[in-house]
């Protein structure tokens, strides 16, 4: 939430955007307080904007929201999955840039930066490092 000091708030916003860790929500559509989005890959928790390199890339992106929404998983720039609910666990399907969009009653509401997942160079799916 904003501090009320424009200079401080803009500095925080610019650093968050530069780090790729933004979750933007339109409060006119719904309050995003209480929304939690993270990924768990190969047993490691990732926050929005994190990158991960591994062999298996086994895991899921978890969404927990106080609101029922239509969620879109955008993978490498294309809508890969659309599902509705307040709580979702979306399986990871391999390397790529994954981001989440939330829509309420057909209105755009919440957008995240990417989780970036890569396989170790030369690793086949499911192979150990």
C-alpha positions in Angstrom: 0.0 0.0 0.0 1.1 3.6 -0.6 2.8 5.4 2.2 1.3 8.8 1.3 4.7 10.2 0.4 4.8 10.5 -3.4 8.6 10.6 -3.6 9.0 7.5 -1.5 6.1 5.7 -3.2 7.4 6.5 -6.7 10.9 5.3 -5.7 9.4 2.0 -4.4 7.3 1.6 -7.6 10.3 2.2 -9.9 12.5 -0.2 -8.0 9.8 -2.9 -8.1 9.2 -2.5 -11.8 12.9 -2.5 -12.6 13.3 -5.7 -10.6 10.4 -7.3 -12.4 8.5 -7.9 -9.1 5.3 -6.0 -9.8 1.8 -7.2 -9.1 -0.6 -4.5 -10.4 -4.2 -4.4 -9.5 -7.1 -2.1 -10.2 -8.8 -1.4 -6.9 -11.9 -0.2 -8.7 -12.5 -3.9 -9.7 -11.4 -5.5 -6.5 -9.1 -5.0 -3.5 -5.9 -7.2 -4.0 -5.2 -7.3 -0.3 -4.9 -11.0 0.7 -3.9 -12.2 -2.8 -0.9 -14.5 -2.7 0.8 -15.7 -5.9 4.0 -17.8 -5.8 5.5 -20.8 -7.6 7.1 -23.9 -6.0 9.6 -25.5 -8.4 11.8 -28.5 -7.5 10.9 -27.8 -3.9 12.0 -24.2 -4.0 9.5 -21.3 -3.4 9.7 -18.5 -6.0 8.1 -15.1 -5.8 6.8 -13.1 -8.7 9.8 -11.9 -10.8 12.1 -14.7 -9.7 14.1 -16.8 -12.2 15.0 -20.5 -11.7 17.2 -22.9 -13.6 16.8 -26.6 -13.0 16.6 -30.0 -14.6 13.1 -31.3 -13.9 11.1 -28.0 -13.3 8.5 -30.0 -11.4 6.1 -27.8 -9.6 3.1 -25.4 -9.7 2.1 -21.8 -9.5 -0.2 -21.2 -6.6 -2.9 -18.5 -6.5 -4.8 -17.7 -3.3 -7.4 -14.9 -3.4 -10.2 -13.6 -1.3 -12.1 -13.1 -4.6 -13.3 -15.6 -7.1 -11.7 -14.6 -10.4 -11.0 -15.8 -13.9 -7.3 -16.5 -14.0 -5.2 -16.6 -17.1 -1.8 -18.2 -17.2 0.3 -16.4 -19.9 3.2 -18.6 -21.0 5.8 -17.0 -23.3 3.3 -14.3 -24.3 0.4 -16.6 -25.1 -2.7 -17.4 -23.0 -2.0 -21.0 -22.0 -4.8 -21.7 -19.5 -8.0 -20.0 -18.3 -9.5 -21.2 -15.0 -11.9 -19.7 -12.4 -11.8 -19.8 -8.7 -10.3 -18.3 -5.5 -7.7 -20.9 -5.1 -5.7 -22.6 -7.9 -2.6 -24.6 -8.3 -1.4 -24.6 -11.9 1.1 -27.2 -12.9 4.4 -26.1 -14.6 4.7 -27.5 -18.1 8.4 -26.9 -18.7 10.7 -23.9 -19.3 9.3 -20.5 -20.2 8.2 -17.1 -18.9 5.0 -17.5 -16.9 2.8 -14.7 -15.7 -0.7 -14.4 -14.2 -3.7 -12.2 -15.1 -6.8 -12.0 -12.9 -10.2 -10.9 -14.2 -13.4 -10.2 -12.2 -16.8 -10.1 -14.0 -15.0 -9.8 -17.3 -13.0 -6.7 -16.1 -9.2 -6.7 -16.0 -8.1 -6.7 -12.4 -4.6 -8.1 -11.5 -1.4 -8.6 -13.5 2.0 -9.9 -12.5 5.5 -9.9 -13.8 6.9 -13.2 -15.0 8.4 -16.2 -13.3 11.3 -17.2 -15.6 12.1 -20.9 -15.7 15.0 -22.5 -17.6 16.4 -26.0 -17.9 20.1 -26.5 -17.2 22.0 -26.4 -20.5 21.8 -29.9 -22.1 19.3 -31.2 -19.5 16.5 -33.4 -20.8 13.0 -33.1 -19.1 13.1 -35.1 -15.8 16.9 -35.5 -15.8 18.9 -34.8 -12.7 21.5 -32.0 -12.7 
